[in-house]
Amino acid sequence: MISVVVPIFNEQENLPELRRRLTDALESTGRAWEIIFIDDGSRDRSLEILRGYAAQDPRLNILSLSRNFGHQPAITAGIHHSRGDCVILIDGDLQDPPEIIPQLVERWTQGFHIVLAERISRQERKMRGFGFRLFYPLFRRLSDMPTQPDAGIFGLMDRAVVDEFNKLPERNRYIPGLRGWLGFTRTSIFYDRQARAAGKPKQTLRRLIRYAIDGMFSFSYKPLRWVTYTGLMVSGITFVLAMYYFATFFLFHKQSGSGFTTIIMCVLFLGGIQLISIGILGEYIGRIYDEIKQRPLYVVQEKIGFASATPSQHSAIATTTASDTLTSAN
């Protein structure tokens, strides 16, 4: 059985085409399947349209979250409720073509636990395109993990991987990083990322920046190390300058480096380094604070369609809700 997890946030324009293409792709595999749509607090008619789809096809299931919890928590909710022997993650904007799904399943049947869909090209332009192209090289340099490919959530995970994924408790989530951290055997297929089928991007630039920061700070201590190295470098330069001024004053009776401009520039330079250092420390402390609160990652307001399906024999851990998972962990 194949489970497909699709987060939805204000995608009413894309839903008819998304359903058709997903259904066609899954039917072509010749296997049993289910689709889990996660409505992440949509404000348009997305949930209403999904209700109609679920009434027509019992293989279409819906998780309606109580509010917008964000892209990564919504995907996590779908993974927690998946029942397939493999789980495929895909966004609902059709930038990742569902027609790739049979290739993912074929590689999975060859014995790979994780099959990634790597992007060859992108359609995003201007600031968004520049940001996406900058993130992955920067993440590879910052991350303490092995080199990560240019792959988002689109990909397949075997049930063994999903079961381990469902044990991960952190709240500031970067799912591609968590998937990479788990290990297991993996392979990739390659595709061209397409433009949105309809509508405008729902992820604002601010959310994308926060997503990037979560990825970098959740998988690396290098920013903290760089702050330490910067402090050592500034201290070394300051010591050399102090010795230079000390020598010129006592040996040559000169007063070097005096003046209002020099003092102000030194103060601003050191002040800037201190503020950056405090900001980096604050990012890590904020994540500690989020983990200590132990709030559920998401809240399910309504489930549609799950009761009518027969769970897979491997689904014991995956069907727990976020609250159940956190309670058992405590």
PAKEPA-685084 format. One line per 5 residues: number of its first residue (from 1); their letters; for each residue x, y, z of C-alpha. Coordinates in steps of 0.25 Angstrom, whole numbers, padded with zeros to 4 digits. Each point is the difference from the previous one (the first is absolute). Example, Ala and Ser with C-alpha at 12.3 -4.5 7.8 and 13.67 -1.06 7.14 Angstrom:
! residues 2
1 = as = 0049:-0018:0031 ~ 0006:0014:-0002
END
This chain:
! residues 330
1 = misvv = 0000:0000:0000 ~ 0005:0014:-0004 ~ -0003:0012:0009 ~ 0001:0014:-0006 ~ 0000:0012:0009
6 = vpifn = -0004:0013:-0005 ~ 0000:0013:0008 ~ -0011:0010:-0005 ~ -0001:0015:0004 ~ -0009:0009:-0009
11 = eqenl = 0002:-0009:-0013 ~ -0015:0000:-0005 ~ 0005:0003:-0014 ~ 0010:-0012:-0001 ~ -0009:-0011:0007
16 = pelrr = -0007:-0005:-0012 ~ 0012:-0002:-0008 ~ 0008:-0005:0012 ~ -0010:-0010:0003 ~ -0001:-0005:-0015
21 = rltda = 0015:-0001:-0002 ~ 0003:-0006:0014 ~ -0011:-0011:-0003 ~ 0005:-0003:-0014 ~ 0015:-0001:0005
26 = lestg = -0004:-0010:0012 ~ -0009:-0008:-0009 ~ 0011:-0002:-0010 ~ 0008:-0007:0012 ~ -0010:-0012:0001
31 = rawei = 0001:0001:0015 ~ -0010:0003:0011 ~ 0001:0015:0004 ~ -0006:0011:0009 ~ 0002:0015:-0001
36 = ifidd = 0000:0008:0013 ~ -0003:0015:-0002 ~ 0004:0009:0012 ~ -0008:0013:0000 ~ 0009:0009:0007
41 = gsrdr = -0011:0011:0004 ~ -0004:0004:-0014 ~ -0008:0012:-0001 ~ -0006:-0003:-0014 ~ -0008:-0011:-0005
46 = sleil = 0011:-0011:0001 ~ -0006:-0008:0011 ~ -0014:0001:-0006 ~ 0005:-0006:-0013 ~ 0008:-0010:0007
51 = rgyaa = -0012:-0005:0008 ~ -0007:-0002:-0014 ~ 0012:-0008:-0005 ~ 0000:-0009:0013 ~ -0015:-0003:-0002
56 = qdprl = 0002:-0005:-0014 ~ 0013:-0008:0002 ~ 0003:-0007:0014 ~ 0014:-0001:-0003 ~ 0001:0015:0002
61 = nilsl = 0002:0004:0014 ~ 0000:0014:0007 ~ 0006:0005:0012 ~ -0005:0014:0003 ~ 0009:0008:0010
66 = srnfg = -0006:0009:0010 ~ 0008:0012:-0006 ~ 0012:0003:-0008 ~ 0012:-0007:0006 ~ 0009:0001:-0011
71 = hqpai = 0005:-0009:-0012 ~ 0009:-0009:0008 ~ -0009:-0003:0012 ~ -0011:-0003:-0011 ~ 0008:-0010:-0007
76 = tagih = 0004:-0006:0013 ~ -0015:-0002:0003 ~ -0002:-0007:-0013 ~ 0012:-0009:0003 ~ -0005:-0004:0014
81 = hsrgd = -0013:-0004:-0006 ~ 0005:-0008:-0012 ~ -0002:-0015:-0001 ~ 0007:-0004:-0013 ~ 0013:-0008:-0001
86 = cvili = 0006:0012:-0006 ~ -0003:0015:0001 ~ 0001:0010:-0011 ~ 0001:0015:0004 ~ -0004:0010:-0011
91 = dgdlq = -0005:0015:0001 ~ -0013:0004:-0005 ~ 0004:0011:-0010 ~ 0004:-0010:-0011 ~ 0014:0005:-0001
96 = dppei = 0004:-0014:0003 ~ -0006:-0009:-0011 ~ -0008:-0011:0005 ~ 0004:-0008:-0013 ~ 0013:-0003:0007
101 = ipqlv = -0007:-0009:0010 ~ 0001:-0013:-0008 ~ 0015:0002:-0001 ~ 0001:0002:0015 ~ -0007:-0012:0003
106 = erwtq = 0008:-0008:-0010 ~ 0013:0004:0007 ~ -0006:-0004:0013 ~ -0004:-0014:-0005 ~ 0015:-0001:-0003
111 = gfhiv = 0003:0000:0015 ~ 0003:0015:0003 ~ -0006:0005:0013 ~ 0000:0015:-0005 ~ -0002:0005:-0014
116 = laeri = 0003:0015:-0002 ~ -0005:0008:-0011 ~ 0011:0010:-0003 ~ -0002:0013:-0008 ~ 0008:0002:-0013
121 = srqer = -0006:0014:-0002 ~ -0010:0010:0006 ~ -0011:0009:-0006 ~ 0001:0010:0012 ~ 0007:0014:-0004
126 = kmrgf = 0004:0013:0007 ~ 0002:-0001:0015 ~ -0007:-0013:0002 ~ 0008:-0007:-0010 ~ 0013:0006:0005
131 = gfrlf = -0003:-0004:0014 ~ -0003:-0014:-0004 ~ 0013:-0001:-0008 ~ 0008:0006:0012 ~ -0006:-0009:0011
136 = yplfr = 0005:-0014:-0004 ~ 0014:0004:-0002 ~ 0000:0008:0013 ~ -0007:-0012:0007 ~ 0010:-0010:-0004
141 = rlsdm = 0011:0010:0005 ~ -0007:0002:0013 ~ -0005:-0014:0003 ~ 0007:-0010:0009 ~ -0007:-0011:-0009
146 = ptqpd = 0006:-0006:-0013 ~ -0003:0008:-0012 ~ -0015:0001:-0003 ~ -0005:0000:-0014 ~ -0009:0011:-0006
151 = agifg = -0013:-0007:0004 ~ -0012:0005:0008 ~ -0011:-0008:0006 ~ -0003:-0007:-0013 ~ 0004:-0015:0001
156 = lmdra = -0003:-0013:0006 ~ 0003:-0007:0013 ~ -0002:-0014:0004 ~ -0008:-0004:0012 ~ 0012:-0003:0008
161 = vvdef = 0005:0014:-0002 ~ -0014:0006:0003 ~ 0000:-0008:0013 ~ 0013:0006:0004 ~ -0004:0014:-0005
166 = nklpe = -0013:-0001:0009 ~ 0009:-0001:0013 ~ 0007:0013:-0003 ~ -0005:0010:0010 ~ 0005:0014:-0004
171 = rnryi = -0009:0011:-0004 ~ 0008:0009:-0008 ~ 0000:-0009:-0012 ~ 0008:-0001:-0013 ~ -0005:-0013:-0006
176 = pglrg = 0010:-0002:-0011 ~ 0011:0001:0011 ~ -0007:-0009:0009 ~ -0002:-0010:-0011 ~ 0015:0001:-0003
181 = wlgft = 0004:-0002:0015 ~ -0007:-0013:0001 ~ 0009:-0006:-0010 ~ -0005:-0013:-0007 ~ 0003:-0004:-0015
186 = rtsif = -0004:0011:-0010 ~ 0000:0003:-0014 ~ -0005:0012:-0009 ~ -0007:0003:-0012 ~ 0001:0013:-0008
191 = ydrqa = -0011:0010:-0005 ~ -0002:0014:-0004 ~ -0008:0008:0010 ~ -0012:0006:-0007 ~ -0007:0013:0002
196 = raagk = -0013:0001:0009 ~ -0012:-0006:-0007 ~ -0009:0012:0005 ~ 0000:0011:0010 ~ 0011:0007:0008
201 = pkqtl = 0011:-0007:0009 ~ -0006:-0002:0014 ~ 0013:0000:0007 ~ 0004:0015:0002 ~ 0015:0004:0000
206 = rrlir = 0000:0002:0015 ~ -0005:-0015:0002 ~ 0010:-0005:-0010 ~ 0011:0008:0007 ~ -0004:-0006:0014
211 = yaidg = -0001:-0014:-0007 ~ 0015:0002:-0005 ~ 0004:0004:0014 ~ -0007:-0012:0006 ~ 0008:-0009:-0009
216 = mfsfs = 0013:0006:0003 ~ -0001:0002:0015 ~ -0006:-0014:0002 ~ 0011:-0008:-0006 ~ 0013:0008:0003
221 = ykplr = 0008:0006:0011 ~ 0009:0007:-0010 ~ -0006:0014:0002 ~ 0004:-0001:0015 ~ 0014:-0004:-0004
226 = wvtyt = 0001:0011:-0010 ~ -0004:0010:0011 ~ 0011:-0005:0009 ~ 0010:0001:-0012 ~ -0004:0014:-0003
231 = glmvs = 0002:0004:0015 ~ 0014:-0006:0000 ~ 0003:0007:-0013 ~ -0005:0013:0005 ~ 0007:-0002:0014
236 = gitfv = 0013:-0003:-0008 ~ -0001:0012:-0009 ~ -0003:0009:0012 ~ 0012:-0006:0008 ~ 0010:0003:-0012
241 = lamyy = -0005:0014:-0001 ~ 0001:0002:0015 ~ 0015:-0004:-0001 ~ 0003:0008:-0012 ~ -0006:0013:0007
246 = fatff = 0007:-0004:0013 ~ 0014:-0001:-0008 ~ -0002:0013:-0008 ~ -0004:0008:0012 ~ 0012:-0004:0009
251 = lfhkq = 0011:-0002:-0010 ~ -0004:0011:-0010 ~ -0008:0009:0009 ~ -0011:0000:-0011 ~ -0015:-0001:0003
256 = sgsgf = -0006:-0009:-0011 ~ -0014:-0003:-0003 ~ -0006:0012:0007 ~ -0013:0007:-0004 ~ -0015:-0001:0001
261 = ttiim = -0002:-0008:-0013 ~ 0009:-0011:0004 ~ -0007:-0002:0013 ~ -0014:0000:-0006 ~ 0004:-0010:-0011
266 = cvlfl = 0006:-0009:0011 ~ -0012:0001:0009 ~ -0010:-0002:-0012 ~ 0008:-0012:-0005 ~ 0001:-0007:0013
271 = ggiql = -0014:0003:0003 ~ -0005:-0006:-0013 ~ 0008:-0013:0003 ~ -0006:0000:0014 ~ -0015:0001:-0006
276 = isigi = 0002:-0010:-0010 ~ 0006:-0010:0010 ~ -0012:0003:0010 ~ -0010:-0002:-0012 ~ 0007:-0014:-0003
281 = lgeyi = -0001:-0004:0014 ~ -0014:0005:0001 ~ -0004:-0010:-0012 ~ 0005:-0012:0008 ~ -0006:0005:0013
286 = griyd = -0013:0002:-0007 ~ 0000:-0014:-0005 ~ 0003:-0006:0013 ~ -0012:0008:0006 ~ -0009:-0006:-0011
291 = eikqr = 0004:-0014:0004 ~ -0002:0002:0015 ~ -0014:0005:-0002 ~ -0004:-0014:-0005 ~ -0012:0006:-0008
296 = plyvv = -0006:-0009:-0011 ~ 0006:0002:-0013 ~ -0014:0001:-0006 ~ -0015:-0001:0004 ~ -0010:-0008:-0009
301 = qekig = -0013:0006:0000 ~ -0007:-0011:-0009 ~ 0004:-0013:-0007 ~ -0008:-0004:-0013 ~ 0001:-0013:-0006
306 = fasat = 0010:-0008:0009 ~ -0011:-0008:0006 ~ -0005:-0007:-0013 ~ 0014:-0005:-0003 ~ 0007:-0012:0005
311 = psqhs = 0013:0003:0006 ~ 0013:-0006:-0004 ~ 0006:-0011:0010 ~ 0012:0009:0001 ~ -0007:0013:0005
316 = aiatt = 0000:-0001:0015 ~ 0009:0011:0002 ~ -0004:0009:-0012 ~ -0014:0001:0004 ~ 0002:0007:0013
321 = tasdt = -0003:0015:0001 ~ 0010:0010:0004 ~ -0006:0002:0014 ~ 0000:-0016:0002 ~ 0015:0000:-0005
326 = ltsan = 0004:0012:0010 ~ -0008:-0007:0011 ~ 0007:-0013:-0001 ~ 0014:0007:-0001 ~ -0003:0007:0013
END
